């Protein structure tokens, strides 16, 4: 089974992901990423490779980031340790400091016992699959480690957070003065920097989920537990709530009445605003096949094309890079604004949607009403042969459902990439209609594809 998953190496800390593996993975990364043209030029000039490392506040991140730093320095790489900062901050700082690559130790929205290692290439971009495969193979290579003056140095990246804050504030089209924002930082990597940035941008800020102790990350708070944020916004009479996950690469929101504003609605708000100021490249938004039908309709009404990709922010990024598009993302809140970031950035996204409230003098509910969210029902059918999802009877059932729904609904069957499971998703004008079609299709899948 490959070591790298869809978002780096992730698993139980001290289970799959040990200090030994982290050290060896860092050494293998130094070998593979030290072979590029820019790295060779740096070596020829007598300068060592440089890497930025950071982590979220999980307790296991302390020993894992130390192991990563040791692996890099022992391979002749100078290390700038930024400490606890968000994943998108790490990506930005790699580019900002002209580092050769970087490593983020985080398991994002996963519970505290898990952790992960995410590697970024020069410029703060995600690694292509082929490079991850080379790093994995390099774990088996014999390596000649430098000695004496050839080893790398480990230094604290003292102004890492300040650089990131200045970058975020410089991206804003409008200040946030007069808006009361409740921030849920998920007891994660944004607990310090997000409140600071929103306040510097002019907002009145109330903070929850900002007391990380190394064990409480994502525990009942953050973007996967929006009920906590919604209750706080309503109780405090705030204008809007913004939720991050553990490493702050995603953003979801709630309006003043506690209603959730998901990634599709956030993208709709930003896409229309960016088109108005000529910043939406080719009037195109990149989204996954799971994005709501309401997003497609709203974008069509505003003359914006929606380019669909497979599920996963890496596929959104690939499509954005290929077409040089400026906005893309997922319903889950991974939103990529490529004019300012190379990856999903929850702080950047949150700042920009609140800035639209201030600029347009509208409530979040008014902004979110730009699209009608169609009820979406998802049924996971387990214990089936995912490779036979193109079965004739199954596809005929899909066509029948699509014909019955017409323009007022949508059907999607998606095979899992990792387990014997097929996901049945139906959108319709009412939840009852969507549920009926989803259950009917799920039964056909269960009968036809049973193992």
Protein Blocks (a to p, Z undefined) as FASTA:
>chain_A
ZZbdfeojaddehilmcfklmmmmmmmmmmmmmmmmklmmmmmnopacdddddddfbfkl
mmmmmmmmmmmmmnopacddebjadfklmmmmmmmnopabdcdddehjacfkbccddddd
ehhiacdfklmmmmmmmmmpccdddehjlpccddddfklmmmmmmmmmmmpgbdcehiac
dddehlpaklmmmmmmmmmnopacddehiacghjmgoihpajklmmlmmmmmmmnopabd
cdddfkopaccdddfkopacdfklmmmmmmmmmmmnopaghhiacddfkbcfklmmmmmm
nopacddddedjklmmmmmmmnopabdcdfkopacdfklpcbdcfklmmmmmmmmmmmno
pafklmmmmpccddddddddehiafklmmgmklmmmmmmmmmmnmmmbccdddddfkbcc
dddddddfbfklmmmmmmmmmmmmmmmmoZZ
